[in-house]
Structures are given as structure tokens and as C-alpha cells.
Amino acid sequence: MFSNIGIPGLILVLVIALIVFGPKKLPEIGRAFGRTLTEFKSATNGLVSDEKDKEEQNNPVLTTGEKKLDKSSVS
């Protein structure tokens, strides 16, 4: 995401943010942004684990010695 900005561009963005928000508000904004990212990450991890659980329920893993029953051969 930030690969095209580079170090000088990143420093410029930080200086502009410092001027606009001030030194007192900048840490608060950073904390809020960090909390938002953490919450988003945990929510997406929950979605991914839910999908894996559904797949395992629909397609259970066969253990050694078990055979999958072919529904077309059973009358």
C-alpha cells in the first residue's frame, strides 16, 4: 500500500498531519486508528474461521481406513 510513497512522501504526510491536528491530538488519532485496525483484523479472522468451520462440516476429513460412500452406487 505504501510502497509507492517512499520515505520522503511519508515524512511529508506526517508533517502535514502534525500541522493540521497538532501535537496533542496526533497520539489520540494514532491510538484510535490502531484500535480500528485491530478490531477489523479480529473480525476478518472470525469470518475466515467461520468459513473453514462450514467447509469442515460440509466436507468432513476422512480418517485412515474410512471410505467415502458414493451416493450414485447406493439404490
C-alpha positions as CSV (number, residue, x, y, z in Angstrom):
1,M,0.0,0.0,0.0
2,F,2.7,2.5,1.0
3,S,5.3,1.1,-1.5
4,N,4.8,4.0,-4.0
5,I,5.0,6.8,-1.4
6,G,8.6,6.3,-0.2
7,I,10.4,7.8,2.8
8,P,10.2,11.5,1.7
9,G,6.5,11.2,0.9
10,L,5.8,9.5,4.3
11,I,7.7,12.3,6.2
12,L,5.7,14.9,4.3
13,V,2.4,13.3,5.2
14,L,3.4,13.1,8.9
15,V,4.5,16.7,8.9
16,I,1.2,17.8,7.4
17,A,-0.8,15.7,9.9
18,L,1.2,17.3,12.7
19,I,0.4,20.8,11.4
20,V,-3.3,20.0,10.8
21,F,-4.1,18.1,14.0
22,G,-1.4,19.4,16.4
23,P,0.9,17.5,18.7
24,K,-1.8,16.8,21.4
25,K,-4.4,15.2,19.0
26,L,-1.9,13.2,16.9
27,P,-1.3,10.4,19.5
28,E,-5.1,10.1,20.1
29,I,-5.7,9.7,16.4
30,G,-3.0,7.1,16.2
31,R,-4.5,5.1,19.0
32,A,-7.9,5.2,17.5
33,F,-6.6,4.1,14.1
34,G,-4.7,1.3,15.8
35,R,-7.8,0.1,17.6
36,T,-9.8,0.2,14.4
37,L,-7.2,-1.9,12.6
38,T,-7.1,-4.4,15.4
39,E,-10.9,-4.7,15.5
40,F,-11.0,-5.1,11.7
41,K,-8.3,-7.8,11.8
42,S,-10.1,-9.8,14.5
43,A,-13.4,-9.5,12.7
44,T,-11.9,-10.8,9.4
45,N,-10.2,-13.6,11.3
46,G,-13.5,-14.6,12.7
47,L,-15.1,-14.7,9.2
48,V,-12.3,-16.8,7.9
49,S,-12.5,-19.3,10.7
50,D,-16.3,-19.4,10.3
51,E,-15.9,-20.3,6.6
52,K,-13.3,-23.0,7.5
53,D,-15.8,-24.5,10.1
54,K,-18.6,-24.6,7.5
55,E,-16.3,-26.3,4.9
56,E,-15.3,-28.9,7.5
57,Q,-18.9,-29.6,8.4
58,N,-19.9,-30.0,4.7
59,N,-16.8,-32.0,3.7
60,P,-15.5,-33.9,6.8
61,V,-12.0,-35.2,6.6
62,L,-11.8,-39.0,6.3
63,T,-9.6,-40.8,8.7
64,T,-7.4,-43.8,7.6
65,G,-9.5,-46.8,6.8
66,E,-12.7,-44.9,6.1
67,K,-14.2,-44.9,2.6
68,K,-16.4,-42.2,1.2
69,L,-19.8,-43.6,0.3
70,D,-20.7,-42.9,-3.3
71,K,-24.4,-41.9,-3.4
72,S,-24.8,-42.9,-7.0
73,S,-23.9,-46.6,-6.4
74,V,-26.4,-46.9,-3.5
75,S,-30.0,-47.7,-4.6
